[in-house]
């Protein structure tokens, strides 16, 4: 089974991070076993703030092997960036399951909720055209620190999450299921992020835990999420 992580800065991570991708890889190893799954994607680097480029390889976990670092995520990239890229990425990798966390950067800098939702639809269509049986799990947008002081932005986040749920319902297809994960239980941006947006270690576990819960409860993949000790 081939998994692809798709996301923005919360998913690519920056130099020195473990990333929630690492936490998810640990979970899949623990519940599926080595050799029964593969992480796929056209990229593998972290964001390097020193060079302002996605070229870093300084993961916090030295035991995170290069093949498991693959992804389709970018610092500052959202649904509008990933919709044109997902078809070729799925086609070339043969991805079976997409674990997607996108939307915050779109709403913050690029598109309003309605246009962002249209980009979600384009993303789904492209993924299915590339691989008709692909499965997808989407994480709702978690409001960041900006939403505490910017009421219009906070409203757009709420609006988009409503549209995301409607999109998932509208595009239901047994042959290519699309599921919406829950917002991570008890996620607190003041405790689970290092800057009000990007997850720290506890936040990474909470994000991975929601994806793991959907995989296990909906499709019988893996098992309940149990954090694995850091490999540092």
Number of C-alpha atoms within 10 A of each C-alpha: 14 15 24 27 24 24 27 24 22 26 26 29 27 25 20 15 19 24 28 25 27 25 25 23 19 22 23 22 16 16 17 15 12 10 8 11 14 18 21 27 24 16 16 19 24 28 23 18 12 8 9 10 14 20 16 19 16 16 20 17 15 11 11 18 10 12 12 18 22 22 25 24 31 23 20 16 19 27 31 21 16 22 18 15 16 24 19 16 21 25 15 14 15 18 24 19 23 22 23 23 25 27 29 27 19 22 22 16 10 17 18 16 23 15 16 23 24 16 22 24 19 18 21 23 17 20 27 20 15 19 19 13 17 20 23 22 21 24 22 23 19 20 19 20 15 13 16 10 9 10 11 10 20 19 14 20 25 17 15 23 20 14 18 25 16 13 18 20 13 10 15 13 12 9 11 19 17 21 20 20 21 15 14 18 10 10 16 16 19 13 15 21 20 13 13 16 19 18 28 22 17 15 24 24 24 23 27 24 22 23 22 23 19 21 21 16 12 11 11 10 16 19 17 16 21 15 17 12 8 13 12 10
